Amino acid sequence: MPEWRKDPVVDRWVAVSTERAKRPTDYRPPAEQKKKERCPLCKGHEGDTPPEVLAFRRIDGKSDLPGWWVRVVPNKFPACRVEEEDRVITEGVNVKRKGVGAHEVIVETTDHEPNLINQTEWQIQEVIWAWRQRSLDLRGDERLKYISIFKNKGSVAGSSLEHAHSQLIALPMVPVEIAAEIDGVNAYRESTGTCVYCDLWRQEAAGERTVIEGNEFLSFVPYAARFPFEMWIVPKKHEADFGRINEAEVRDLAGVLRESLRRLAWTVFDPPFNMVLHTSPVNDGSGGEYHWHIEILPRLTIMAGFELGTGCYINPTPPEIAAAALREAEERRRELVTTVREVTAGV
């Protein structure tokens, strides 16, 4: 029978199908059409982007020239700008605000490669360090209250560029989704005296919804997953602010993140996805009891009238089935590699 499941942090319900549930082979994401135009994010095309605000490069390298391995540039078509005045204007019941903020692109590799899973763990570590550095730098502007870091992979997920990249948007307000999570965290702590995310990862560890467990992070399919094969990566250490991540945590996160994305690709044919980093607000004073984490949201289904009209979701793949398939993905890949080698050797 179908089930209604409640998210443990926010007041959100998900309808989970337990009958006629979709398996991994039931999903066939549309093939991405390769773009033929010049890619502005590739090595040697630095002049196609605005001047870089951060780059990890050779010590003898020069800005906006080759020699980098991770590069951060302002978005050429930004949703908001640091140069804007922060001014609120009220027009009757309507309120608007000047478009102050920051919108940046983190170029994750020099090569024209759309998939982060094909990078080394060291390269992914460098990407995480770039996220951290820009988060720390931008919070120096006290007008900014939240720094959103996210990745769109595939055109269905909203990406207009094939080249592997993530984005950062710094906002002059705390987003409603983050505010709701903070309220949920605070209510849970008031009721139990503990952190809901700490209790959550401990309950999920080594359970039927676990995907990968590292030394510092746990990757699992949440109990009330909104999307098929949705995963959360939660740090085991209680920490509100992603900006405080340390070297050991960066190393472990790079491995857990890469493996989570690889298993997603192997299980459901490399689907489009959104990845979002949820962290505490800055220059705001709220979120001190929050617990930062990463959410990976595959785009295998379409949000329609029910989801948009109610805020509830329908997930046709039970989280337990999704997690089992993701755990088995590495074993299936090894079997395939072994078969290919045996066939090749016999030719």
N, C-alpha and C positions, 0 to 999 in steps of 0.2 A: 504494500500500500504506500502511496505517497506520504511524505512527512513534511511538516513545517519545522524548520530548525532556526533557532534564534542565535544571532551573533553574540558572543560572550562579552563584548565590549560596548557596542552601540545597540540601540533598540531597532534592529533590522531583522526581518524574517526572510527566509529562503525556502522555497518549495523544492524538495529534493525527490527526484524520481527513484523509486525502488523497484518499480515494475517497468519492463521494456527499457531498462537503462541502457544508455549508449556506451559502447566499448570504444577503445582507442581506434579500432579499424573502421568505426562508423563515421569518423571525421576525415574529411578530405579538404583541407584549406585550399583555396584557389592558388594556382601557381603565380608567382610574382613575375611581371613582365620586366625584363632587363631594360634599363634606361640607356640610351645611346649617347645622350648629351654629355658634355664635359662635366666632370665632378669637381666642385669647388673645394672639397675636403681632402682630396688626394695630395700626397707629397708632390711638390713642384708647382702646385696651383695656389700657393699662399696668397698671391695677389688677388684672387677671386673672392676673398673674404675680408671683412673689416679687420683692422690690426688686432693682433692677439693680446689678450689680457693676462694669459699665463701659458707657459709652454715648458715641458720637460724636454731638454735638448742637450746636445753636447756642450761642454763648457766653452768651447771656442765658437759655438754657433751664434748667428745673428738673428734678431727678431724678424719674423715674417719671411723667413727663408727656410729651405730644407735643413735637416739636422735634428729635428724634434721626433719624439715618439708618442707624446700626448700633447694636444694643443687645445686651448680654450679661446674662442672668439665670440664677440657679440653677435647675436642673431641678426642677419641682414634685414629681416622683416619682423622687428620685435613687437611683442604684445605690450611692452611697457619700456620706459627709458629712465635711466638714472638722472638725466638732465632735466626731466620734467619737474615742475613745481608741485609740491604736495599740498593741494588745496581741495577742500570739500565744498560742493555747491548744492544747495537745497532748492528745489523747484516744486513747491507744493508737497505732494506726497512722494515725489521722486528725489533721489539723492545721487549725485555723481561726484567723481573724484578725478583729478588730473591723473594721467597715466604714468605716475612715478613707479619705479621698480627697476628691475634688471632682467634681461633675457639673453642667455648665453648658450653656446653650443660647445659641448665637450667632444672633440674629435678623438676617438678611442684607438685609432691605429693609423699608420701612414698609408697602408695599402687599401685599395678599393675592395674591401671585404665587408659584406653586410652583416656577418654573424659574429657576435662576441665570443661564441663558444670555440671558434677556431683560433683564438688568441691564447698565448701562454698564461699561466697563472700569474707570472710576474707582470705581464702587461696589464692584466686586470687589476692587480694591486696598484699599479701606477694610475689607472683610471680612478680608483677609489680615493687615492691620495689627492688627485685633482679635484674630485668632488669636495673633499674635506677642505682643501686650501681655499677654494672659491667661497665655500660656506663661511669660513672664518673671516675672509677678507670683506665680504659684503655686509656682514653683521656690524661692521664699523659704522655704517650709515644707519643712524638711529631711526630714520623714517621707515626702514624696512622691518617687518614684524614676522615674516615667515619666508623660508627659503625652500622652495620645492625643487627636488631633483628627480628626474624621471627619464624613461627611455621608451620610445615608440619603435617597434620593429615591424616592418611591413606596411604596405599602403592601407590595408584594412584597419590597422592600429593608428593611422594618422601620420605615418612617416612619408615625407616627400623626397627624402634622399636615401639612396641605398647604402652608402658608406656608413659603417658602424659609428654611431654617435649617441650621446645622451644630451639632455638639455637641463638647464637651470632657469627657473623664474623666481625672482625675489619679489615679494608682495608687500604692500603697505598695510595689510590686514591679515588676520588669521583665518584661513579657509574654514568653511562650515564643517567639512568632513573631519578636519583635525580638531576643531573645537568640540565636536560631538565625541570623539575618541577621548579627549582629555576629560570631558564631563563623565564619561563612562569609567575611566580609570579612577577618578576622584570618588565617584559614588561607590565603586567596588572596594576601594581602600577604606572608606568610611564604614562600610558594612562588615568587612572581613579583617581589616588591618594589614592586608597584603596587596601586592601588585597583581592585577589580573593577567598581564602578559607573563610575569614570572610563574604564576600558577599554571598558566596555559602551556608554556613550553615544557614544564616539568610533567604535566599530565600527558602531553603528547609524546614525550621522549620514549623511544623504543615501542611505541604503540602502533596500531594498525593504520594510522594516518601519517606516520613519519616517512619522509623520503630520504634524507641524509642527516646524519648527526656528526658535527665536527667538534673540536675541542671547545670552541667559543660560540658556535651558532648551531641552531636547529632549523632545518628546512622541513616543512610539513604541509599537508593539505588541510586547511581549516575545516572544522566541524560543520560550519554553515557557509561553505564556499559558494560564492555567487556565480562563479564561472567554472566550467569543466576544466579540471587540472590546475586550478588556481593553487598557488603556493605562497606561504609566508616564510620568511627567513628572520628569525628572532634571536637577538643576542642573549646569551645565558646570563651575562652580567647585567644587573639592573642599571640602566643609564638612559636618561631622557634625551640627551643631546648627541646626535651623530658626530658632531664636531669634536667630541672627546675620544673618538676611536683611537686605539693605540696600535703599535706595530704588529704585535701578535694577533690582534683581532683583524687587522687588515689582511694578513696572510691567510688566516682561517676563512674569512669571508670570501676572499677571492676564490678559494677552492670550492667552498660550498655553493657559491653563486654560479660558478662555471659548470659544476656538475649538475646542479638543478636545471640550468638552461639546456645542457646537453641531453639530459634525460627527457625533458619536455620535447626537444626536437626529435629524438629517436622514437618517442612514444606516439606522437600525433603529427608526424610528417612536417616537422619544423614550422609550427604555426606562427601567425602574427601574434604579437603580445604587447601589452603595456607593462612597464615595471615602474613602480613608484616607491620612493623612499619617504617614509613618514617619520618626522622628527619633531622635537619641541620647538615652539616659537622662539624668536629672538627679540630682544629689546622690548619685551612685553610683560614679563613677570609671571605669566601663566605657564603651565606645562612642566612644573618642577618635579612632579611625580609620574610623568609620562614615561613610556618605554619605547624607544625608537625601533623601527623594523622596516623590512622591505616586503612589498607585496608584488607578486608576479601574476598578471591577469591575462591569460590566453584569450584571444578573440575568436573562439570557435562557434559561438552562438551570437545572435543579434538581439540587442535590447529593443523591445517593441513597446506597444502601448501599455501593457500591464506594468512593465518595469518602470517606464517613464512616468506613468500615472500614479503609481503607488509607492515607489521606492523599494518594493519587494522584488525578488528575483526568482527565476525558475532554473534550476540546474539539472539537466538530464543525465548527469553522470554522478552517482553517489561518491562522496569524497573517499570512502574506503576503497572503492574499486579503482579510482584514479591513483591513489597512493600506491596500491599494490602494483599497478602497471608501471608507475614511475620507478619503483624499487627494482622491478625486474628488467628494466630497460638495459642496464649495463650487461646483465647476463645474456640477453638476447643479442646485443651487439657483439659480444665476444664470440658467441656461437656462430654468428654470421661471418666474422673475420676468420675464424678457424675453418669454416666451410670453404670460403673463397681461397684461402691458402692451400687447402687440400686439393681443390679442383685445379688450381694453378699448377701445383706441383705434379699433378697427374697428367697435365697436358704435354 
